[in-house]
Amino acid sequence: MNMTQYRSVGLAEKISNNFIESKSVPLVPLTLPIIVVAVYFHWLSMKMFKHA
């Protein structure tokens, strides 16, 4: 086994490589629209509760 082919990898690089290879990458851009929809439905339910 040739040990020269291995190199030192920093913690930040390990985390970023693991994040990029994972399936959670699409979740990051989708959080903002999901929060907007959740706030809208919360507002709508409070509006309906006020008139009930």
N, C-alpha and C positions, 0 to 999 in steps of 0.2 A: 504494500500500500504506500503510495507516494504522499508524503505529508506536505509537500509544497503546494498542492492544489487547494488546500484548505486555507481560509483566511479568517481573520478576526472580524466579527460582526458586532456592531454596537447595539445597545438596547433599543434605541430609537429606530434603527434600521430593521431590527427583528419585528418590532411592533408594526411598523408601516408595511413591511412585506406580508406579515400575517393578516393585516387588515385588508390589503389590496387583494390577496388571494381568497379571502373569505367571501361569503355570500351576503354580508351585511353592507356592502358598499352602496347599493341602491337605497338603503334606508336613510342615509344621511341627507340627500337632497329631498327626500319625500317627507321629512319631518315638518318642515314649514307649512306645506299645504294641508297636512293632516291636522296640525294645530289650528290653522285658520278654520277648517271645517268643524272641528270640535268646539271652538269658541262660538261659531255661528249657531250650531245646534244648541249650545248652552243658552245663548241669548234668546233663541226662538222658544225654547222650553220655558224660560222665565217669563217671556211675553205671554205665552199661552196660560201659564199658571196665574198671572196677574189678572187675566180676563175671565178666569174660571169661577 
